[in-house]
């Protein structure tokens, strides 16, 4: 078996993935790519549980829907730890909802 080596995020720019307006990988792409490389099955539920957010909230973030900043602040560190890659809002496609929309609204 080959050792798994993770490449920095810029390597993903040439890979086929869900197209995003800014060319960044979605959380879904990162999780699935990790599963492929690590030969594992990290689920959306596992990430949501680690982040302490509802599954529906993580799923929306994973597919690129606007996300509450409170949830994004929980999701990114949790996913980062699970896939062993530091992630910030500058690295991934994760649009934030305007603060005026309230909590889970």
C-alpha positions, 0 to 999 in steps of 0.5 A, spaced: 500 500 500 502 506 498 503 512 503 497 517 502 500 524 501 496 530 501 497 536 497 496 543 498 489 546 496 492 549 490 493 543 487 486 542 486 485 547 481 486 543 475 482 537 478 475 536 475 470 538 481 464 542 482 465 548 479 465 554 484 464 561 482 471 563 485 475 556 483 475 553 490 474 546 492 467 545 496 467 541 502 464 536 499 469 535 494 474 535 500 471 530 504 470 525 498 477 526 496 480 525 503 475 518 503 478 516 496 485 518 498 485 515 505 481 509 503 476 511 508 468 513 509 468 519 513 461 521 512 457 528 513 454 526 519 461 525 522 463 532 520 457 535 523 457 531 529 465 533 530 463 540 529 457 540 533 452 543 528 446 540 525 447 535 519 442 539 515 447 545 516 453 541 515 450 538 508 448 545 506 455 548 507 458 542 504 454 543 497 456 550 497 449 554 500 450 560 504 452 558 511 451 562 518 458 564 520 457 561 527 456 554 523 462 556 519 466 557 525 465 550 527 465 546 521 472 548 518 476 547 524 472 540 525 473 538 518 480 540 518 482 536 524 478 530 521 482 530 514 488 533 517 489 539 513 488 546 515 482 550 512 480 557 512 475 561 508 480 563 504 481 556 502 474 553 500 468 555 497 463 556 503 459 563 502 456 566 508 449 568 510 448 576 511 448 577 519 441 580 518 438 573 516 438 571 524 439 564 527 437 558 522 433 562 519 
